[in-house]
Amino acid sequence: MATKFFALACIRNNNSVEGRGSSDLSPRPHYPSMPKYPKGVVAEETTMVVGTESKAVFSVIGMTCSACAGSVEKAVKRLPGIREAVVDVLNNRAQVMFFPNFVNAETIRETIEDVGFQAALIADEGNEKSTLVCRIRIKGMTCTSCSSTVESALQAVHGVQKAQVALATEEADVHYDPKIVSCNRLMVAIEDTGFEAILINSGEDMSKIDLKVDGVRTDHSMRILEQSLQALPGVQGVDIHHDDRKISLSYKPDMTGPRNFINVIETTGSRRFRAKIYPGGGAGRENHRKEEIQQYYRVFIWSLIFTIPVFLTSMVFMYIPGLKHGLDKKVVNMLSIGELIRWILSTPVQFIIGLRFYTGAYKSLRHGSANMDVLIALGTNAAYFYSVYSVLRAATSPHFKGTDFFETSAMLISFILLGKYLEVLAKGKTSDAIAKLMDLAPETATLLTLDEEGNILGEEEIDGRLIQKNDVIKIIPGAKVASDGYVIWGQSHVNESMITGEARPVAKRKGDTVIGGTVNENGVLHIKATRVGSESSLAQIVRLVESAQMAKAPVQKFADRISKFFVPLVIMLSFFTWLSWFLAGKFHGYPKSWIPKSMDSFQLALQFGISVMVIACPCALGLATPTAVMVGTGVGASQGVLIKGGQALESAHKVDCIVFDKTGTLTIGKPLVVNTRLLKNMVLREFYELVAAAEVNSEHPLAKAIVEYAKKFREDEENPAGPEAHDFVSITGHGVKAIVRGREIIVGNKSLMVDQNIAVPLDAEDYLAEAEGLAQTGILVAIDGEVAGVLAISDPLKPGAQEVITILKSMNVRSIMVTGDNWGTANSIANEVGIDIVIAEAKPDQKAEKVKELQASGYTVAMVGDGINDSPALVAADVGMAIGAGTDIAIEAADVVLMKSNLEDVITAIDLSRKTFTRIRLNYIWALGYNVLGIPIAAGVLFPSTGFRLPPWIAGAAMAASSVSVVCCSLLLKNYKRPKELNNLEVRGIVIE
């Protein structure tokens, strides 16, 4: 586990440098000259002398670049007894393998601190995860002030390494050390801030499932079931919920699965128990969203029931003579029936329906911050309690005639609740991308039972969530692929557009991989499940999009800074507005004719003050960035472009220089035979039969390309097996020789022919030179001592590569190619695609250095590579784009994953980020402009010249509308269309002659 955790970024490149397969991600020393074993201990003697190897993981605070990481690594490796040390600057971690007989963890920690960094031991000698990610839903947040309060509270908990709280999703992502703090402690910290916390995922287990058990009558039976399940290999935890007869299990999918659990439950005891997957699981966020929408709707309707009569008695019935006379009848002294009705009806709105605002304001003020609830509570209280004072004074005085503002407080609360209802309705649509992704998983699957020889014994329809690893699933035409896996029987075409964004169906045959959630178009397939549940590609994509939507864009810091002093400033402005109008009225600063007949100067000033207080909305500012990021990342996912959060979006819109890797990025990344020139009269098929027979035993990539190409000549035959080779000899670095059908076949380069005393004719020489000029590898084939033909093998350009570079130029983005290949091949490819600047024969660390040079020159640099060999450059770049990811979307070094593996998505990613950031700017202009214009109007700036006054209830409606308008502005991103140039781009196929 630890090896996987730390095999990131600058570690991964070692595999490519040493020519090893990408599957070997074990970290290798960056300083090979330093001894791996204690001084004086011979490697062969290690097991006898040194003893057991231990591992420790340290948190290293203060590292800023690879130079810092290098200095830490170098210092640790100088200690005696260090087996290996790997420093991960991205996650501020150092993993050290050491021999306890020579050094201990404390000495290593002190050594790191001697270098100048703060170090702490966070994991040692165990295989447990040192960091887990806990996801918690938070109910009750209204603005960025709330989310900042919760985030600060979580970060203050000992053992929490990082906490992110997203207002738009109402969720928290907490990275924590399970040895120091638990999820329950994190939830308590949230609830202490005054918000409700609901655990979504503790991060402790990859696979979890809830089962509903029927037939259980006693707690004793449940305990028996618990013991039976815990005894199963691979089961990590069993939680029993006695009230609703639910069993929650966490397990290792490699060892067991849900069908095993159901089988154990149903065969335990007297076989009267029945189990099934608990209904409603997996849709937590959607259920929460629906519940929240319904809750706001109910509260708004109740508020409306009380508010409409208040509004009618104060603003409508007063102009109807008969009704006005009835409402003006006095009850006690000057207290009228109308005032009494409004007081009675507005009280439940203020204190029962509006209780949420009191609660929110109290919680916010208790933690030293002020949010929107504070403004609403102050504004409505000012109107309500002044009205109560007016009513009580009227009831106790035979002469006082006051005016009440009960309609102001009631209508304010009603309009704000309407705004919140519309806001949660709109916010729910921002996460549609995740809901659509989750809906791709099929509800049912056809499970096949096979005998030892692979014959089908039977088939059964099961719930799609019951699929286990290594199950064989039947996929009929038109059905969704039930799980990630590979084809073991059948041929078909599969539409993978819903996962990768690739519109064209992909041909599938035996041995090909398939992705769960894609659609089988024609032909029956039998697939073997390899990744199920939370390990599947679909689940990983959902997690990636969710984490992207959680991440804050740097521009959001602007809103966070404003929110800290926004509410106190608004309260001060409100008070200043009231005081200014009150003093102006007291000292006759304006004509008495300005004061409406129904009120006095104090009441006029109070209305201006309340209007200022309720029109200012910090919510709109808080939602400006996260809603746009949520929609933008969701749209990107639907286009096959996975953007890892706001940071990547913000950086990508500024990109003005792109560094391309060559192999696997600009080119296919796989050698192909692109041309053949025969020098003797013979059938091409016979020629390739002989060549393929000689090359089939070679492991060289070029040999595999020849064998693969030769297969197409025998595709239509029932028995595609070719002739056998005898006396096979592989000549390293030159080629092969063998006897096929009694003829001597030699395949290799020119030097091999010279060594074997075979004359190379001028035609062959000319063709070899021509191939090299086209960045192709020329291979000579000799049959019985004579050159019979020349093959040209090349790694061809990806379709549309040239057009993509041209479009990037039109977008004012500079393109540079950096490759480890030779200069001749690099220049040829660069000329073909239209790239002017080329750097060849570059090692992975040199690619990263080139990126840093460009950044130092003032460029915002994006690096496009395969995500493993180019990981140092991907990390160094402002935006790392991993291309060629396919189903492997967990590339930690990249900021953007281009799932379709085509270059046009580089343009889509940049264009989408520009459109998203434009939308964020518009949101900020709207939210700030709203307050900048609204507050002076509410304060009565226009009143002296135009007589226009903004009543508090209209100001409250305006405030509610600002949040809704910002969310709707973000939702317009859903209509995103990629650049027209890409639609007109004719993607060329790969032509093989």
Secondary structure as UniProt FT lines:
FT   HELIX           2..6
FT   HELIX           9..17
FT   TURN            18..19
FT   TURN            22..23
FT   TURN            32..33
FT   TURN            39..40
FT   HELIX           43..45
FT   HELIX           46..49
FT   STRAND          54..61
FT   HELIX           66..77
FT   TURN            80..81
FT   STRAND          82..88
FT   TURN            89..92
FT   STRAND          93..98
FT   TURN            100..102
FT   HELIX           105..115
FT   STRAND          118..124
FT   STRAND          132..139
FT   HELIX           144..155
FT   TURN            158..159
FT   STRAND          160..166
FT   TURN            167..170
FT   STRAND          171..176
FT   TURN            178..180
FT   HELIX           183..192
FT   TURN            193..194
FT   STRAND          196..201
FT   STRAND          207..214
FT   HELIX           219..230
FT   TURN            233..234
FT   STRAND          235..241
FT   TURN            242..245
FT   STRAND          246..251
FT   TURN            253..255
FT   HELIX           258..267
FT   TURN            269..270
FT   STRAND          274..277
FT   TURN            279..282
FT   HELIX           284..315
FT   HELIX           317..319
FT   HELIX           321..327
FT   STRAND          330..332
FT   TURN            333..334
FT   STRAND          335..336
FT   HELIX           337..348
FT   HELIX           349..353
FT   HELIX           355..366
FT   TURN            367..368
FT   HELIX           372..396
FT   HELIX           406..430
FT   HELIX           432..439
FT   STRAND          444..450
FT   TURN            452..453
FT   STRAND          456..463
FT   HELIX           464..466
FT   TURN            469..470
FT   STRAND          472..475
FT   TURN            477..478
FT   STRAND          484..489
FT   STRAND          492..495
FT   HELIX           497..500
FT   STRAND          506..508
FT   TURN            510..511
FT   STRAND          513..514
FT   TURN            516..517
FT   STRAND          519..522
FT   STRAND          525..531
FT   HELIX           533..535
FT   HELIX           537..550
FT   TURN            554..555
FT   HELIX           556..586
FT   TURN            587..588
FT   HELIX           592..594
FT   TURN            597..598
FT   HELIX           601..615
FT   HELIX           618..638
FT   TURN            639..640
FT   STRAND          641..643
FT   HELIX           646..652
FT   TURN            653..654
FT   STRAND          657..660
FT   HELIX           662..666
FT   STRAND          672..678
FT   HELIX           684..695
FT   TURN            696..697
FT   HELIX           701..710
FT   HELIX           711..714
FT   TURN            715..716
FT   STRAND          725..731
FT   TURN            732..734
FT   STRAND          735..740
FT   TURN            741..742
FT   STRAND          743..748
FT   HELIX           750..755
FT   TURN            756..757
FT   HELIX           762..773
FT   TURN            774..775
FT   STRAND          777..783
FT   TURN            784..785
FT   STRAND          786..794
FT   TURN            799..800
FT   HELIX           801..810
FT   TURN            811..812
FT   STRAND          814..818
FT   HELIX           823..833
FT   STRAND          837..839
FT   HELIX           844..856
FT   TURN            857..858
FT   STRAND          861..865
FT   TURN            869..870
FT   HELIX           871..876
FT   STRAND          879..883
FT   TURN            886..887
FT   TURN            892..893
FT   STRAND          896..898
FT   TURN            899..900
FT   HELIX           904..938
FT   TURN            939..942
FT   HELIX           943..946
FT   HELIX           952..971
FT   HELIX           972..975
FT   HELIX           980..984
//
